[in-house]
Amino acid sequence: MTNRADFSTDSYANAGSAGGGNAERFDRLVRMIESLAGLPDAATAGSAACALLAAEFADSGVCVVARPVPPLTGAETVLADYPYGIGLADMPGGESITIPVDLGNVTAGRSVSAALLAWRSPGDRRFTAAETELLTAIGPHLRTLVVRLLDVAGGGKRNALDPETGLWPLPSFLAQADRRFDRLDIEERVGTMFAIGWVKSGGATGSEASSAVIRESAETLRDMLRPSDLIGRIGPTRLAAWCDGVDHLIAAERGDRIVARLDAMLAGTGRHAAIGIASRWARSGDDPATVLANARAGLEQARLTSAATGRPVVRIWQSEIS
């Protein structure tokens, strides 16, 4: 993961520091975040704030985390995130921005700090200087919301599925796939992973795939795949599917049908769907994270070709043979 910077908020003493064309966006976002912070349910408020920021910074994931203050040690706790349930899991290999949230003295005695993290998946475009500046300016205005999230952290049971799509989030998707792998090894059967994404071409602006496209694509996958197949949301604009008993040849045929159907939704937008495919043979020893990484590598190859040719592309990942 390329972490662009750990930005200090000290230089952002007022709203004007957001600067230039960002000032109007800054004022609007701060008003909305402060309004969300007053919602009765803190967890709903946190999720909504992360979704708001993710929508503003196209193709991004956003989460708010709590961290032990040194010399204490321990893992980061995700207080709220969008896409739901992915937290920090999609950041490795991509780019992230970390903005500390100054809690002042309102958490005295808790020995905890907090931060806003924004990221884009591996292969996606980088954050611009203007986006970085705007996110940095927003950080201090999350204090009220973060304090409320700290008060309820660990107090409620999180949903198993992403509420926006009804799909497994990345950590749960990998855990479910791991159970499949054990059985397939015993049965000596193959299986295949699909990694699904989008790309802009022909000068298209904006996000690669809107929330509406992601939701419709999730429904399309449910319609085209078998009920027994496993489908997950693995990033802000990334979906995945694991199919038991499907080899790379059958997967390529399925991939062509799926990518054509997904691409039809984007007609006239300058965007195209792309799919990477990676098969796993019984007793290969590959775990779900490895197979998914291979499929995502195939996806990035497909996205590069799609951007250059202006058409949907499917790529089968192949290991390098020495």
N, C-alpha and C positions, 0 to 999 in steps of 0.2 A: 504494500500500500504506500502510495506517495502522499505524505501528509504535507500539504502546502505550507502550513505554518500554524503555530500556536499563537494566536493573535491576542495582544493585550487590548483591553477596552479603555485604558486610561486616557488615550488621546481623543476619545469620543465623548466629550462632555455635554454636547447638546445635539439637537436634531439636525442642525445645519451641517454637522460634521459628515453626514451621509453624502453630501456634496453633489453638485451638478444635477444631472438628470435623475439621480437616485433619490433626491430629496422628496419628491411627491410620492414615490413608491414607499419610501421609508415612513413617511407620516401615515399613509394608509395602512401599512402592515402593523405599525405600532398600535394604531387605534383598534385594529381587529384583534391583535394579541391581547391587549388589555381588556377588551370586551370578553374574549374567550376565558380569560383568567377568572372572570366573575361567574362562570357557569357553576351550578350547584355541584356537579360531579367533576372532581378534579381529573380523573382518568380520561373522561370524555373530552374535557378541555385540553389536556395534554395531547391527545391523539389529533384533535382538530387543529391545534396550533402547528403540529408537525406536518399535517397534510397541507395546511395553508402555505407554509414555507416551501414544501416540496413542489407545490403547484407553481409557486412564484419563480423558483429556480429549476427550470425545465430539466427533466430526466434525473432529478436528484432524489436521494433518500435523505431523511432527516431524523435524528434522534436526540433526546436529552438524556444525559447520563449523570449519575452521582459517583464520586470517587472518594476513597479514604484519603484523609490528609496525612502526608508523611509526618512522623515515622511509621504510622500505621500502614498496613499492607492489606491487600485484598482485591478482588475483582471489581470491575466497574458494574454498576447496576443500571440497566436501562429503565428509565422512568416513563418514557413515552417514545413512540417511533412511528414512522411512516416510510415505506409500507409496513404494516403491522406485523410484529413477530419476527422481523428480520434483524432488528437491532444493529449490532456491529458485524454480523456474519457476512455481509456482502462487500465489506470494505477491502479486504486483502486483494492486492493487485490493481486496485483503482486509485482514485485520488480523493482525499478527504480534507476538510477544513475543520479545525477545532477552535471554538470560541469560548473562553471561560465565561461563566455567568457569575458575577459578583453577588454573593449572598449577604454581604454586609455582616451585621452581628445578629441576624434573625435566626441563625442556626447555631448559636453559641452552645458549646458543650457537645455538639454532635460529631465533631471532627470529620466533616464531610465537605467536599467541594463539588461543583457542578459545571457542566459544559454542554454547549450546543455543538453537535457534529452534523455536518452535511457531507454527502459523498456522491460520487457517480461510479457506476459499475466499471469493471475492467473493460477497456476498449472505447469507453465513451469520451466525449470531449472534456477538456479541462475547464475549471472555473476561471472566469475572466477576472481582471482586476476590479471591475465595477461590482461584480457579484460578491467578491471577497470583501470589499469595502462595505457593501450594504449589510451583509451578514454580520460583520464585526460591529456595526452600529446598532444592530437589533439586539445583540446579546444582553446588554444591561437591562433591557425592558422585559426580559423573561423572569426576573427575580420573583415576582409575586406568584407566578404560575409554578415555578420550580419549587418554591417553599411549600406550596400546597401539595405538589406531587410527592415531596419528601415525607409529608405527614401521612400519606396513604400508601407509601411504597411497601409492597409485600402484604398489604392488607386485603387484597382481593385476588380472585383467581382470574388469570388472563384467558381469553378465548383460545381454543386450539387452532382455529382457522382464521385466515385473513378475512375480515368482515366485508371488505370491498369486493372480493372475487369469490369467496367461499373456498379458496384453495389452501393447501398446506403452505405455511411460510417456510423459508429455507431450512432452518434447523430441524423442524418437524418433518419436512420432506426427506431430508437425508436420513433421519431416524427411521422413518417408514421404509425407505428403500433398503436400509441395512437389514431389516427383517426379511425382505424379499430375497436379498442376496444369499442369506444363509440357506433358505429353502431351495433356491436354484442350484446352489452348490451340491446339495444332497441329491437333487434330481438330475444333476448334470445337464442343465439347460442354459441356453444363452438368454440375454436380455439386452435392451437398447435404451439409451438415454437420448432424449431430444432437448436441446436448448434453443429457445425461441426468442427472437428479438426483432428490432426494427432499425431502419437506417433512413436518413434524409438524403435526397439526391436532387439534382437539377435546381439548386439554389433555394430549396425549401427552408423556411425558417420555423422557429418554435420547437416544441418537444418532438421527440421521435414517435411517441405514442401517448395519447391522452388517457385519462382515467376511463373515459368511455370506451376507447379502443381496447384497453386492458380488460375491462369487464366483458366486452363482447367477444374478445379472443378467448377468455376463459370458458365462456359458454360454447364457443365453436369447438374447442378441444374436447369438452364433455360430450358434444354431439358426435364428433368424428372418431374418438377413441373408445375403447371398450370400457365397460363399467369397472372392470378389475384393474385398469391402468391407473397409475399414480400420477397426479398432476399437482404442481406447486408453483408458487410465485417466488422467484429467487432473487429479484431485484426490482428497482423502481420501474424499469421497462423490460424486464426479463421474466419469461415463464419457462417451465421445464416439465417434462413428462418422462416417466419410466414405464417401459412396457415389457412384461415378462414374456419369454418365449419368442421374441421377435429378433431376427438376425439383421445384419446391416442391409441386406438386399430388400427384404420386406420393409425395413425402416425407410429406405430411400424412396420406395413407392409411396408409403404413407406420408413422408415428408413433402413430396411433390404435391400431393393432394391438399395437405394442410396449408402449405405456404401459399398455394393458389387461392384457397378460400380466405385466408387472412388478408392477402394482398388485395382481394376484391373490395374489402372494406375501405381501403385507402385510395381507391381510384381517383385520380385528379388532384391528389394532395402533394405529390412529389415525394412520397414516402413509400417504402417497400418493406415487406416481411422477409426475414432470413431465418434459417434453421441450421444448427449444427448437430451432428449425429455421432454418437460413440457407442459401440457395442461392448459388452462384457461377456467373456466366455467363462463357463463354469470352472471354478477352482483357479482362476487367474490371480487371486489374491487382491485384486483391486477393490478398494472400498468405495462407497457412494460418492464421497467428496472427490476422489480421483477421477471417477468416470464422469462426473458432472464437469470437472475442470477440463477434461478432454472434449466433452461436447461443447463447452463454451469456447474452447480454442477453435473448434470447427465453425462455431457461430461467428467468431470474429473474422475468420477467413471468408465466410459467406457475406458478412456485412461489407467487407472491403470490396468484394466483387460486385455486390449489389449497388454500392455507391457509385462504382465506376461504370456500370452497364445500365443502371436505371431499370432493373427488373428484379423480381424475387429470386432468391438463390438458396439452394440446399447444398451443404458440404458435409461429407463423411470424414471424420477425423481419422488419421492414420498415424500410428506410432512410427517414429524414425527407426529405421533398421540400419544398424552399424555394420 
